[in-house]
Amino acid sequence: MLIGEVARRSGVSARMLRHYESLGLVRPSGRTGSGYREYSGEDIRRIFHIESLRSLGLSLREIGRALDDPGFTPSALVGDLIRQTSERIAAETELLTRLRRIDAADPADWEHVLQVVSLLQALGSKSADARQRAALSSVDEVPVPVEALVDAALSETEPNVAGAIRWALARSGDGGSELLAQGLRSPVAAVRERAVQSLAEMPGGEAAAYLRDALANPDAVVRGYAALVLGSRGAADAVPTLIDMIVEGRNDIDAADALSVLADDTATADRIAAGLVDRLAQHTTEAPARGRLTQALAGIPGTTASRALAELSHDEDRAVALTATYLLRLRDG
C-alpha cells in the first residue's frame, strides 16, 4: 500500500509518516519499481500502535522504546504519565477557578483585574499577616468574589485570620451561606466545623435556615455548634440537641446556659423541663448524665422544673438527690 493510501486509511498525514520513518519508528517494508514507499499490513498495524500510544501522552521516543524493547515494562511509565497528567489537570483547574473568580468580580478595567488578582494571591499567601490584611481590605477596597472568601474560610487554620475572613464573608453579600452549607457535607471534620462557625456569623434568614438543617447533621460537633448558636438566638428547635449535649457531656455547661436563655416564657420553660425529666427517667441514661441533667434543671424557671427537683431530691442515686436538694434550697432562697 502506498503512502497516500496509508495516510487516508490511518488518518496520519503523509508528512507525519515520513517523520516517523526519519525517527526509525516505521520503516516501509518495500519500494515500488518507481521508488515509492510501500507499506505492508504489519507496517500499518505498527502505525496504529504508535497512534494509540500517542493518545496516552507518550513521547515518540518513549513509543519507540515501548515497541522495540522486549524487556520494556509499562507500569513505571504509565505511573509517571498519571502523575504528570494529574499535576497538569490540577494546574489547569486552579487557573480556571482563578479566571472565574476574576470574571465574577466584573472588573471594569485591567487595573481592577490586577487588584483582584493581587487580593486572591494574598488570600493564598503563606503569610498569616498577608491573608488577614487581604480579608480586611476585601470589604472596603476591592471586593473579592464570595467563592474565594468561602474557600479561604473553609481552609484557614490560623484563628485570627479565620476571624477576619468570617467577618469579611459576613459582609460580602448573597451567596456565601449556600456555599458554606455545602462545606457542612465535607468528608473532612475540620472543614465542617469551619463551615458551621462561618454560617453562625452570616446575617439573614438563609444562614439561620442552614443552621437549623445542621441540627440533623451526622457530625456531633456541627450539631452542637448549630444548637448553641440557635439557642442563643431564642430558636426552640435547638432544645433536643442541647439536651443531647448535656447527656453526652459535650459542652454541657454551655448547652445548659443556652437552655436557660431559651426558657424565657412559661411554655418553653415547661417544655425544656419536661425534656430534661424524660431523659432522666430513661433507663439508658447513666449516672454522670443524670447528674448533669439535674444541674441543668437549676436554670429552668417554672413549676415543672421545681416539681422535678422535688422528686429528684428523693432519688435513689444519692448524688442526684443531694444535688436536687441543694438546688431546691437555692430556688426557695
For each residue, the residues with C-beta under 8 A, 3 or more apart:
1: 5 6 9 38 39 40 44
2: 5 6 32 36 37 38 39
3: 6 7 14 17 18 28 36 37 39
4: 7 8 14
5: 1 2 8 9
6: 1 2 3 9 10 12 17 39 43 44 47
7: 3 4 10 11 12 13 14 17
8: 4 5
9: 1 5 6 44
10: 6 7 44 47 48 51
11: 7 51
12: 6 7 16 17 20 47 51
13: 7 16 17
14: 3 4 7 17 18
15: 18 19
16: 12 13 19 20
17: 3 6 7 12 13 14 20 21 26 47
18: 3 14 15 21 22
19: 15 16 22 23
20: 12 16 17 23 25 26 47 50 60
21: 17 18 24 25 26 27 28 37
22: 18 19
23: 19 20 60 64
24: 21 27 64
25: 20 21 46 50 60 63 64 67
26: 17 20 21 39 43 46 47 50
27: 21 24 43
28: 3 21 31 37 38 39 40 43
29: 38 39 40 42 43
30: 38 40
31: 28 35 36 37 38
32: 2 35 36 38
33:
34:
35: 31 32
36: 2 3 31 32
37: 2 3 21 28 31
38: 1 2 28 29 30 31 32
39: 1 2 3 6 26 28 29 43 44 47
40: 1 28 29 30 43 44
41: 44 45
42: 29 45 46
43: 6 26 27 28 29 39 40 46 47
44: 1 6 9 10 39 40 41 47 48
45: 41 42 48 49
46: 25 26 42 43 49 50 67
47: 6 10 12 17 20 26 39 43 44 50 51
48: 10 44 45 51 52
49: 45 46 52 53 67
50: 20 25 26 46 47 53 54 60 63 67
51: 10 11 12 47 48 54 55
52: 48 49 55 56
53: 49 50 56 58 62 63 66 67
54: 50 51 57 58 60 63
55: 51 52
56: 52 53 78 81
57: 54 81 84 85
58: 53 54 62 63 66 77 81
59: 62 63
60: 20 23 25 50 54 63 64
61: 64 65
62: 53 58 59 65 66 77
63: 25 50 53 54 58 59 60 66 67
64: 23 24 25 60 61 67 68
65: 61 62 68 69 72
66: 53 58 62 63 69 72 74 77
67: 25 46 49 50 53 63 64
68: 64 65
69: 65 66 72
70:
71:
72: 65 66 69
73: 76
74: 66 77 78
75: 78 79
76: 73 79 80
77: 58 62 66 74 80 81
78: 56 74 75 81 82
79: 75 76 82 83
80: 76 77 83 84
81: 56 57 58 77 78 84 85
82: 78 79 85 86
83: 79 80 86 87
84: 57 80 81 87 88
85: 57 81 82 88 89
86: 82 83 89 90
87: 83 84 90 91
88: 84 85 91 92
89: 85 86 92 93
90: 86 87 93 94
91: 87 88 94 95
92: 88 89 95 96
93: 89 90 96 97
94: 90 91 97 98
95: 91 92 98 99
96: 92 93 99 100
97: 93 94 100 101
98: 94 95 101 102 117 120
99: 95 96 102 103
100: 96 97 103 104 147
101: 97 98 104 105 116 120 144 145 147 148
102: 98 99 105 107 113 116 117 120 145
103: 99 100 106
104: 100 101 145 146 147
105: 101 102 112 116 142 143 144 145
106: 103
107: 102 110 112 113 116
108: 112
109: 112 113
110: 107 113 114
111: 114 115
112: 105 107 108 109 115 116 142
113: 102 107 109 110 116 117
114: 110 111 117 118
115: 111 112 118 119 141 142
116: 101 102 105 107 112 113 119 120 142 144 145
117: 98 102 113 114 120 121
118: 114 115 121 122
119: 115 116 122 123 134 137 138 142 144
120: 98 101 102 116 117 123 124 144 148
121: 117 118 124 125
122: 118 119 125 130 131 133 134
123: 119 120 131 134 135 138 144 148 149 152
124: 120 121 131 152
125: 121 122 130 131 134
126:
127: 130 131
128: 131 132 158 160 161
129: 132 133
130: 122 125 127 133 134
131: 122 123 124 125 127 128 134 135 152 156 158 161 165
132: 128 129 135 136 158 160 161 164
133: 122 129 130 136 137
134: 119 122 123 125 130 131 137 138 144
135: 123 131 132 138 149 152 161 164 165 167 168
136: 132 133 139 164 167 168
137: 119 133 134 140 141 142
138: 119 123 134 135 141 142 143 144 149 168 172
139: 136 143 167 168 171 172
140: 137
141: 115 137 138
142: 105 112 115 116 119 137 138
143: 105 138 139 172
144: 101 105 116 119 120 123 134 138 148 149 168 172
145: 101 102 104 105 116 148 149
146: 104 149 150 169 172 173 174 175 176 179
147: 100 101 104 150 151 175 179
148: 101 120 123 144 145 151 152
149: 123 135 138 144 145 146 152 153 165 168 169 172 176
150: 146 147 153 154 169 176 179 180 183 198
151: 147 148 154 155
152: 123 124 131 135 148 149 155 156 165
153: 149 150 156 162 165 166 169 180 194 195 198
154: 150 151 180 183 186 191 194 195 198
155: 151 152 191 194
156: 131 152 153 161 162 165 194
157: 162 190
158: 128 131 132 161 162
159: 162 163
160: 128 132 163 164
161: 128 131 132 135 156 158 164 165
162: 153 156 157 158 159 165 166 194 197
163: 159 160 166 167
164: 132 135 136 160 161 167 168
165: 131 135 149 152 153 156 161 162 168 169
166: 153 162 163 169 170 197 198 201
167: 135 136 139 163 164 170 171 201
168: 135 136 138 139 144 149 164 165 171 172
169: 146 149 150 153 165 166 172 176 180 198 201 202
170: 166 167 176 201 202 203
171: 139 167 168
172: 138 139 143 144 146 149 168 169 175 176
173: 146 176
174: 146 177
175: 146 147 172 178 179
176: 146 149 150 169 170 172 173 179 180 198 202
177: 174 180 181 199 202 204 206 207 210
178: 175 181 182 206 210
179: 146 147 150 175 176 182 183
180: 150 153 154 169 176 177 183 184 195 198 199 202 207 210
181: 177 178 184 195 199 210 213
182: 178 179 185 186 195
183: 150 154 179 180 186 191 192 194 195 198
184: 180 181 192 195 196 199 210 213 214 217 219 222
185: 182 192
186: 154 182 183 191 192 195
187:
188: 191 192
189: 192 193 219 221
190: 157 193 194
191: 154 155 183 186 188 194 195
192: 183 184 185 186 188 189 195 196 217 219 221 222
193: 189 190 196 197 219 221 222 225
194: 153 154 155 156 162 183 190 191 197 198
195: 153 154 180 181 182 183 184 186 191 192 198 199 222
196: 184 192 193 199 200 211 214 217 221 222 225 226
197: 162 166 193 194 200 201 225
198: 150 153 154 166 169 176 180 183 194 195 201 202
199: 177 180 181 184 195 196 202 207 210 211 214 226
200: 196 197 207 211 225 226 229
201: 166 167 169 170 197 198
202: 169 170 176 177 180 198 199 206 207
203: 170 207
204: 177 207 208
205: 208 209
206: 177 178 202 209 210
207: 177 180 199 200 202 203 204 210 211
208: 204 205 211 212 230 233 235
209: 205 206 212 213
210: 177 178 180 181 184 199 206 207 213 214
211: 196 199 200 207 208 214 215 226 229 230
212: 208 209 215 226 230 235 237
213: 181 184 209 210 216 217
214: 184 196 199 210 211 217 222 223 225 226
215: 211 212 223 226 227 230 237 238 240 241
216: 213 223
217: 184 192 196 213 214 222 223 226
218:
219: 184 189 192 193 222 223
220: 223 224 248 250
221: 189 192 193 196 224 225
222: 184 192 193 195 196 214 217 219 225 226
223: 214 215 216 217 219 220 226 227 241 244
224: 220 221 227 228 241 245 250 251 255
225: 193 196 197 200 214 221 222 228 229
226: 196 199 200 211 212 214 215 217 222 223 229 230 238 241
227: 215 223 224 230 231 238 241 242 245 255 258
228: 224 225 231 232 238 242 251 254 255 258
229: 200 211 225 226 232 233
230: 208 211 212 215 226 227 233 235 237 238
231: 227 228 234 235 238 239 242 255 258 259 261 262
232: 228 229 258 261
233: 208 229 230
234: 231 261 262 264
235: 208 212 230 231 238 262
236: 239 262 268 271
237: 212 215 230
238: 215 226 227 228 230 231 235 241 242 258 262
239: 231 236 242 243 259 262 271 272 275
240: 215 243 244 275
241: 215 223 224 226 227 238 244 245
242: 227 228 231 238 239 245 246 255 256 258 259 262
243: 239 240 246 247 255 259 272 275 276 279 293 296
244: 223 240 241 247 248
245: 224 227 241 242 248 249 250 251 252 254 255
246: 242 243 249 252 255 256 259 276 279 289 292 293 296
247: 243 244 279 285 289 292 293
248: 220 244 245 252 289
249: 245 246 252 288 289 292
250: 220 224 245 255
251: 224 228 245 254 255
252: 245 246 248 249 255 256 292 296
253: 256 257
254: 228 245 251 257 258
255: 224 227 228 231 242 243 245 246 250 251 252 258 259 296
256: 242 246 252 253 259 260 292 295 296 299
257: 253 254 260 261 299
258: 227 228 231 232 238 242 254 255 261 262
259: 231 239 242 243 246 255 256 262 263 272 296 299 300
260: 256 257 263 299 300
261: 231 232 234 257 258 264
262: 231 234 235 236 238 239 242 258 259 268 272
263: 259 260 268 269 272 273 299 300 301 302
264: 234 261 268 269
265: 268 269
266: 269 270 302
267: 270 271
268: 236 262 263 264 265 271 272
269: 263 264 265 266 272 273 300 301 302 304 305
270: 266 267 273 274 302 303 304
271: 236 239 267 268 274 275
272: 239 243 259 262 263 268 269 275 276 300
273: 263 269 270 276 277 297 300 302 304 305 308
274: 270 271 277 278 304
275: 239 240 243 271 272 278 279
276: 243 246 272 273 279 280 293 296 297 300 305 308
277: 273 274 280 281 297 304 308
278: 274 275 281 282
279: 243 246 247 275 276 282 285 289 293
280: 276 277 285 290 293 294 308 312
281: 277 278 285
282: 278 279 285
283:
284:
285: 247 279 280 281 282 289 290 293
286: 289 290
287: 290 291 317 319 320
288: 249 291 292
289: 246 247 248 249 279 285 286 292 293
290: 280 285 286 287 293 294 317 320
291: 287 288 294 295 317 319 320 323
292: 246 247 249 252 256 288 289 295 296
293: 243 246 247 276 279 280 285 289 290 296 297
294: 280 290 291 297 309 312 320 323 324 327
295: 256 291 292 298 323 327
296: 243 246 252 255 256 259 276 292 293 299 300
297: 273 276 277 293 294 300 305 308 309 312 324 327
298: 295 309 327 330 331
299: 256 257 259 260 263 296
300: 259 260 263 269 272 273 276 296 297 304 305
301: 263 269 305
302: 263 266 269 270 273 305 306
303: 270 306 307
304: 269 270 273 274 277 300 307 308
305: 269 273 276 297 300 301 302 308 309
306: 302 303 309 310 328 331
307: 303 304 310 311
308: 273 276 277 280 297 304 305 311 312
309: 294 297 298 305 306 312 313 324 327 328 331
310: 306 307 313 324 328
311: 307 308 314 315 324
312: 280 294 297 308 309 315 320 321 323 324
313: 309 310 321 324 325 328
314: 311 321
315: 311 312 318 320 321 324
316: 321
317: 287 290 291 320 321
318: 315 321 322
319: 287 291 322 323
320: 287 290 291 294 312 315 317 323 324
321: 312 313 314 315 316 317 318 324 325
322: 318 319 325 326
323: 291 294 295 312 319 320 326 327
324: 294 297 309 310 311 312 313 315 320 321 327 328
325: 313 321 322 328 329
326: 322 323 329 330
327: 294 295 297 298 309 323 324 330 331
328: 306 309 310 313 324 325 331 332
329: 325 326 332 333
330: 298 326 327 333
331: 298 306 309 327 328
332: 328 329
333: 329 330
